[in-house]
Amino acid sequence: MTHELARELTELSRELNRQIGLLVSRRGEVAGVIVGTHQQIVIPVLDSFRAASTRFKGLRLIHTHLNAEGLTHDDLTDLAILRLDLICAVEAAADGLPGMAHTAHLIPENPAGEFWQVLPPARPSELDLDFLAFIQALEGEFQKQQRTRRVEAADRALLVRVETDPDGEPEACLDELRELAHSCGVEVFDAVLQYRDRMDPRFVIGRGKLTEVVIRALQIGANLLIFDHELTAAQARSIGDFTELKVIDRTQVILDIFAQRAHSREGKIQVELAQLKYRLPRLVKMDAALSRLTGGIGARGPGEMKLEIDRRRVRERIHRLEQDLKGIGKARNQRRVRRERTGLPVVSIVGYTNAGKSTLLNALTKSRVLTEDRLFATLDPKSSRLRFPRDTEAVITDTVGFIRDLPPDLFAAFRATLDELKEADCLLHVVDVSNPRFENQIAAVEKILAELSMTGKPTLMVLNKADRVADRDRLAALSQRYGGVAVSALNPGTLPGLLEALERLIGRLSPPGVGAVIESTGG
């Protein structure tokens, strides 16, 4: 910035009594002129400039201040949110001459946790910074920091949660969200937690905190924000516009996992139905030009018509999928009737996702159902036969597991499958006793069972993964407290006690010598 340019800016600014700003490209060309008010300037939409979330915008902002002040908080916020190369405010003296120039730029990740650096004020004639060399070196430092986290995953996420409950466990919720993200192939770089009395209706977290999230994403190379809350369409759109990052919520992560794991026809239908019901109220015009139409003249036309067509097609698809599920439900009812004719009691296995239900199924039946140490590894039903020591037979079916705050659309889509549990004579509740939050998981499962009106059924609790609990006295106390059986699905030597307890439970429900059918909602 030459002294002549600075003087022309400040003279015009004083003559108009308004702030004036210049957007300058890296080639030194003026890409835009902004005329603001006496107090501020409003930067226009910069969609035509590069918008990679891990790079700078390629623009610097030079503007005037009329109150002999340095950079304001709004200036620094604009620097961060828009990822400008640099921002500079020149004081416009009362006589129109330029005063001191105040400059700031973003800085890479650092131990102090600082986001920007404000340079010492200097007169425009004293500014001798080789800008092009400086910005190339600065961007190189950012890229160097990002390369230290280089991963194969295309999605690199920051997790975000707002905690409004003083007695809540936000760290546990973020840990589970991290596991969910890992299950759908997302690499989690960091997590942001904010305590508030209530969520911000527009941005969920405060505007200032969201600014910090944007800078943090730039520093570490994240390109995705995952909120541990269900976002409304307006919130997702506002946060996306503000941050220029891809924004999803916990429900979308779970739906994505289910979409990846569903292989049977019924499972695919249920997942697609849940996805469509989630997306329907969030369906908006995607065209950038049409999206700025706000109604009235110019808003009635092909854009709005296409949106209505899309919505109608989604509703029609939802109706067809619901009809398909009804047909599948009829076939399931026929199988249930045939099963009831045999007089076999039914035992359903329930439990939190990743509690080890599929592993237990394999151990009891010598089957080879897919097992992974991740959430919702099993989604489609799997059935195997089991013979108890006293020659009673059982059929074990392994399907989807439970999770806290199960998305309503997903719960509704899988309602037909979950209603199968109502036909059970008793429940086998599998718990990961090695998880420090297993009691909360038990409560989450019981909440879902209550919604299914199944709280009164006889239940045998299986404290799985007992080999990971070093305190044997505590394990014995938990077994006594819950009236359960401690086992390790990976250790066949711990299973006889479970088989005996299950056989006794079945014996109290059915005549001697009658077999059992065991169904699971594992995963």
Secondary structure as UniProt FT lines:
FT   HELIX           3..16
FT   STRAND          20..25
FT   TURN            26..27
FT   STRAND          30..35
FT   TURN            47..48
FT   TURN            53..54
FT   STRAND          59..65
FT   HELIX           73..81
FT   TURN            82..83
FT   STRAND          86..92
FT   TURN            94..95
FT   STRAND          98..106
FT   TURN            111..112
FT   STRAND          116..118
FT   HELIX           124..126
FT   HELIX           131..147
FT   TURN            148..149
FT   STRAND          156..163
FT   TURN            166..167
FT   HELIX           170..183
FT   TURN            184..185
FT   STRAND          187..195
FT   TURN            201..203
FT   HELIX           207..220
FT   STRAND          224..227
FT   HELIX           233..243
FT   STRAND          246..249
FT   HELIX           250..261
FT   HELIX           265..279
FT   HELIX           280..282
FT   TURN            288..289
FT   HELIX           290..292
FT   TURN            297..299
FT   HELIX           302..341
FT   TURN            342..343
FT   STRAND          346..352
FT   TURN            353..354
FT   HELIX           357..365
FT   TURN            375..376
FT   STRAND          382..387
FT   TURN            389..390
FT   STRAND          393..398
FT   TURN            404..405
FT   HELIX           408..413
FT   HELIX           415..419
FT   HELIX           420..423
FT   STRAND          426..432
FT   TURN            433..434
FT   TURN            436..437
FT   HELIX           438..451
FT   TURN            452..453
FT   TURN            455..456
FT   STRAND          459..464
FT   HELIX           466..468
FT   HELIX           472..482
FT   STRAND          485..486
FT   TURN            489..490
FT   HELIX           492..494
FT   HELIX           495..509
FT   TURN            512..513
FT   STRAND          517..520
//
